[in-house]
Amino acid sequence: MRLTTKIASAALAAAVAGTALSGLPLSERGVLEKLGFVQMAHAGAADSFYSSDFIKRLLELHQYLQMGDPADVQEVRDLRDEMATLSFEANGQLIAPIWNKLSGKIDPSVQQPLFDFMVAAGSLQYDPSFDNLEAIRKNPAYSGALQAVAALARQNHLTVDDAMQFMNALEQKTTSLVSAKSNTELLLLMASEGEQTRLLGDALETVLSDTSTYKVSAVLTKLGITKKDIVDTVTNFREQLKKEVPAIRSMMIAYMRSGAKETVEIDHDGRKHTYKLSIFGREVPKELLVWSRAAGSKDVKVAQSGVVTIPGSVVSAKATLRASLLGKVLFEKEVTLGKEEPEVPEDELLADYNKEMNTILAQWPQSTSEQQQVLLGQAVQLLQTTWKQENTFDVTPYMTAEQGYIIFKPPVEVMQNYLTRREAVWKVLGESFSKLQTGSGIDRYIVNAPYFNFSEYLSGRAESAGAQEGSEGDETAAPVP
């Protein structure tokens, strides 16, 4: 499989930076709503906590995760729930690589709130809400622990926001490093946890070295906490969390889904579509994809190769097209084959029809069987009257008499408009009539065939001819003076 650097960049950012110390929002509610951006107070405070661009990235991933298999979402929730079970009493040793650099130099009581802060910061990404954000920011134990660590390093006040800024920088640097790798290196990264760990170390080395931009980097460097200490701590968390592997896989698919885009070749008057899929601009080999019909008309036939067709007897049909990669939904879209269904303008004829039909429909549920029979008769009469007016084509403007023949010659555009309109009206009438739930369709009462009324034209022509004959007879019979 050939991967673009952008695909693998997103995937590896999730796999490497998306650990217990950093991650992405995966709760079942909308991120912006939960963070307080939608008709809630404190939006300004939330905005100061995360950059607006970061919020947009989180929201996008959340949306694309929800678009996939419900099992993907559940796998991520399982990881979130597993993280909630971590406790200092049972798992405090996970932060030993970092704590060992502080032990004996700082009050031992700082260890538990420091551990709790790391878990809370990681868990926050999997269940983000403004309340949770504020709970972390305003937790005096967390603030006290961070300030104690900063004081040990003889640095100014260290805040929760500073810690989050450090983690955001780590994610961005990880993405940048991955984007520079070759396809071969990317494939190795995808398959090897050791290579992922090495990449995380490289990203840490860069961010830790920037002590002027990131206060956390300045504090850690002063205390002698190295990239190895942090990598070892992250590795401890990853090994402890048994639900992480499937959750990371689901996040990777969500990233890929966010960059998926289809191209289509249309043949046979729209009856045949051939689809291809690309991810962030690179076409996915067709051998890796399985195309199928997820919902919609059974007339739509979908081959695994992405060729979609409808039979010649069907005017048009809709279906939800799906492309899967390794059993995971990568792309879905509703498509229409054949003629596009036209919009029906609400003219006076249909407005009157809808008004009367809605009156019948409003009475239907509360009516007895006898009353419903009366209402059905009214509905059928309304249906037939409306269809007769709609379906009748006035031939008069397009009739000519040439060399003893009557010729009907309407312009192509006029006929197309007539046929398109009547097809659309048929659908409108059928949909409204079906709400009566009688078990029968409109084709029981009206015929779906064009009606060309020649009788009025011929009758008018006959009357005209008769008048002309009468005039000539009188004129002939009149005496000549």
N, C-alpha and C positions, 0 to 999 in steps of 0.2 A: 504494500500500500504506500503510495507516495503522499507525504504530508507536507503542507506548506508550513513555513516557520510560524505563521500566525496561528494555525490550528494547534500545533504542538505547544506553542507559547502559552496559549490559554489553558490547554490541558495540564501542562506541567506547573503552571502557576497555581492551579487548583490542587494538584497532587503534592506539590512541594511546600507551597506557602499555606495551603489550606489545612493546617494541622490544628492541634489543640490550642496553639498559641495564636492562630490566625485562621480566618476562614471566610465563608460567604453566607448570606442570609438564606435560610432554607425553611422557614416556617410556612404555614399554609395560608397566611394572610398577606395582603399587599404590603410591601416594604414601606412605601411612602406613608401609607395610612398608619402603620404601626409606629413609624418614627415620629409621627406628629406633624406631617406636612400637609395633611388633608383636613381642613376645617378643625384644626386643633391648636391649642395654645402651645407656646414654647418652641415654635418652629425655628425661631432664630437660634435658640440654644442648641437644638439638634444640628442645625447647619454648621455651627461652629465646631461641633464634635467631629463630623466627617465632611469632607469637601463635597460640593454638589456633584462633581464628576464621579466621585466614588459612589455616591448614592445612586446615580444613574446606572452605573455598572451593576451594582447589587440588584437593583430592581429588574434590570434586563435579564440577568441570570435567573432570578426567581421566576419570572414569567416563562422563560423557556424551559425551566425544570418542570413547571406545572403543565406544559404542553405535551410532555412525554407520557410514558407509562406510569400509572399510579404507583407501581412497584418502585420506580425510581424515587419518587417523593417519600415513600415509606422507608426506603433504605436510609435516606438522609435523616428522617425523623428518628429512626432507630439509633443513629449515631448521636444525635442531639440528646436523646433520652439516656444513652449510655454515659455521655459526658456528665449528665446531671447526677449520676451515681458516684462520681469521684469524690472522695473525702480526704481531708488531711490525715485523719487517723489511719486510714487504709492505704493511702497513695501518696503521702507526703514525700516519700523518698524519690518520687519522680523528678523533683527539682534539685536533687542532690548535687549535680554538676555545678549549678550556679550557687547554691547555698554553701557549698564547701569553701567558696572564695570569700564568704561573708562570716562564716561561723567563727566565733571567738572574737570577732571585732564589732559585733552588733548585738543588741539585746535578742536573746533566743525567742522572745515572744513575737518577733517580726516574722518568723518563718511561716507560721500558719496563715496570717493575712496575705503574705506574699504568694503562697500557694493558691489560696482562695481567689486572689485577684487574677492569676493566670488562668484558672479554670473558668472564672466568670467572664473574662474577656474573650476566651475562646468560645464558650457556650453562647455568648451574646450574639455571635455571628449566625448561629443556627436558630435563634428565636428572638429576633430583634424587635424591641418595642421601646417607645420613649421612656416608659416607666423603668424598664431594665437599664437603659442607658443612664438615666438620672440616678438610679440606685447605685450604680458603680461609681459614678462621678462624685456622688455625695456621701459615699460610705466612708466614715471617719477612719475605719481600720485600714482600708486600702490607702487612703491619703497619708495616713500616719506611717505605714510601711514604706511607701515610696519616698516620703520625706526623710525617713531614717536612713534609707539607702543613699539618698542624695547627700545627706549631711556627712555620712561616712566618706563619701568621695569629695567632700568640701565643695559641693556645687550648690547653686541656688535652688529654689523651690522646684520640685519635680512633680508634675501633675499626671492624672490619668490621660489627659489629652496628649501629653508628650509621649506616653507609651503607645497610644493608638497611632500617632504620627509615625513612630518608628516602625510599627507593623505594616502600615500602608506603604512606606518606602521599601520595605523588604519585599512585599508582593510585586511592586512595580519593577524593582531591580531584577527579580527572578524572571519576570516576563521579558525584560530587555535582554538578558543573557541568553535565554532560550531562542529568541528571534534571530540571533546571530549564528546559530548552529546549522550544520548541514543536515540533509535528510537522513543520512546514515547515523549521525550522532543523535538525531531526534528519536529515531526508532530505538536506539540503545537506551535513551532516557526513559522512553515509554515503558520499556520492559524491565529496567533495573532499578530497584529501590536504592542500591548503592550509588548509582549515578545521580539519582535524584538528591540524595543526601549530600553528595559532593557539590552539586549545583547550589543547594541551599547554603553551603559553606562559602562558596564564591560570592553569592549575593550578600551574605552577612559581612564578609570581609570588606566589601565596598561601602556598605551602609555604616558599619562600625567605624570606618576610617574618617567619615564625615562628621567630626565632632563639633564643627561650627554650626551645622544645620540642625542636627538632631541631638537634643539634650540627653536622651537615653544613651546615645553612643558615647557622649562625653563622660557620663557617669560610669558606664560599663568599662570603658577603657581605663579610667582612673583606678577602678577597683581590680583590674587585672582579669576581668571576665572576658574570655576569648570567644571566637566563633565556635571553637570546638566545644566549649562548655554549653553554649546555646544549642548547637546541633545535637549534642548528647541528651540534653533535656527534651528537645523536640522528639528525638528518637524514642526516649522513654515513654512519652505520651502515646506515640503512634503504636508502639508495641503493646501498650496496655489496652488500647481501644480496639476491640475485636471487630467492631462494626465499621471501621474506617475504610477498608478496602472497597466494599460494594458502594459505600456512600461516595467515595472519591470517583469511582467509575461513573456513577450517575451524574456527578457534577461535570465530569469531562464530556459526557454526552450532551449535557445541557449547553456547555460552551460551544460544542460543535454545531448543535441545533441552532444556536443564535447566529451562526454564520452561513447556514444552509440556504441555497437559492437555486431555483429550478430554471432550466431552459427547455423550450418545447418547439418541436417541428410539427406543423399542422398540415395534413394532407386530406384528400378526398372530401373536399367541402366541409372540413371540420370534423369528419367522422373518424379520423385517425390522428391521434396525438402520440408523439414519441418524446418521452421525457428523459432528461439528464439532470444530474444534481452536482453542484459544486459547493465547496465549503471554503469560505473566505477566498474565493476566486480560483481555486484549483478543483478541476473535475474529479469526482470520485469514480474510480473504476467500476463499471457496471457489474463486474463479477462479485463485488462486495455488497451490492445493494439488492434488496428484495422489495419489489414494488407490489402493492396490493390495493384492493378496494376496501376501505375501512367502513364505509356507509354509502347509502344512496341507491340509485337505480340499479337493478340487476341486469339491465340491458347493457351497462357499461362493463366491458370485459378488460381485465388488466393482466398483462403478462408480467412475469417476474423481471423481465428485461426493461420494463418501463414503456412498452407499447400498449396504448389504450385505444379501444375501438368500440363502436356501436354498430348494430346491423343496419342494413339499408332500409328496413321497414320502419325504423324509428326516426322521427323528425329531430328530436334532441333529447338529451338525458344528462342528468347531473349525478356526480358521485364525489365522495371524499377520497382523494388519492393519498396513499401513504408509502413512504420509503423507509425501510428499516436497515440498520447496520448492526450486525452481530446480535440480532434479536431485540435491539432497542430502536424505538421510533425516532427517526432523525428529521422527518419532514412530513407535513400533512397540509393538504389544501383542497378546497372544493373546486371542481372543474366542471365545465359544461362542454359537451361534445355535440356537434351538429349546429343547428341554427340557434343563435342566442334568443332567449325568450324576450319578446318585445314588451315595452311598457305600454299600458293602456291608458290613454288620456281620459280623465273623468269628464266626459261631455254630458250634455243634457239627458241623452237617452240612458246612459249608465247611471247617472245620478238619480234619475227617477226610479230605475230598476232597484238600485241599492236601497233607496228610501223605503220602497214598498216591501222588499224582501226582508229588510231589517225589522219592519213592523210585524211581519209573519213570524220571523225567528224569535222575536221577543215574547210572543204569545205561546209558542210551541211547547216549552217545558211544563207549563202549568195547565195545559189543555188535556181534556179527556181523549180517548181514542176516537170517539165520534167527532169531536171538535177538530182533532188533528187531520181527519179525513177532509173536512171542509177547508182547513188551511192548506193542505196539500193540493187540493183542487185549485185554490187561488194561486199557489206558487207555480203550478204547472202552466196555468193560463198566462201568468206574468212572464214566465220563461219563454213560452212559445211566441207571445206577442213581441217581446224584446228581440228574440233571435230572428224572427221574420223580418223585422225592420233592419236589423244589423246585417243580416246575411244576404239581403236582396241587393243585387247590383243593377244600377240604372244604366241600361245599355244605350239609351236614346242618344247621348252626345257622341257615341262612337259607331253609329250606324250610317251607312251610305248605300245608295243604290247605283250600281254601275252595270250597264249593258244587260239589263234585265235580271241582275242578281242583287240580293241584299247582302251587304258585307258588314260583319262585325269586326272592327279593328281598333281595339283599345291600346293605348301606349303601354309599353312594358312596365314603366314605373307605376302607372295607375293600377295595373293588375297586381303588382307586387304589394303595393300599399293596402289594397283591398284584402288580399289573402293573408297578409301579416296581421292586419287588424282583426279579421274575423277569427283567426287562430287564437289570438290573445284574448278576445272577448269570450270565446268558447271556454277558455280556462277560467276566466273570472266567473262566468255563470255556473260552471261546474263546481268551483270551490264554495261558492255561497250556497248552492242548492244542497251540497253534501252535508251542510250543517244541520239540515233537518233530520239526518240520520235515519232515512227511510230504507236504506239498504239497496237503493237503486240509483243509478247515475242519470245524467241528463240525456244520455244517448237513448234512453227508453222513450223519451217524449219528443225529442227533436233530432234532426239528421244533420250530421257534420259533413255537409257537401255544399259547395257553392251554388247559389241560386241566381240565374240570370233571367230576368223577367223581360221576355220579348213581346209579351202579349199587348202591353200598352203601346209599344212602338208600332206593332202591326195593326192594332185597332185604330190608332190615330192615322196611320197611313191609309187604311181602308176608308175611313171617314173622309179624309182629304180627297181620295180618288173619287168617292161617290159624289162629293160636292162638285168636283170639277166636271164629272159626267153630266150631272143635272144641269149645270150652267150651260154646257155646250148644247144640250137637247133643246132647252128653252130658246136659246139663241137661234138654233137651226129652224125651229118651228115658227119663229116670229115672221110675220109677213114683211115683204120688202116693199116699201112704198114706191 
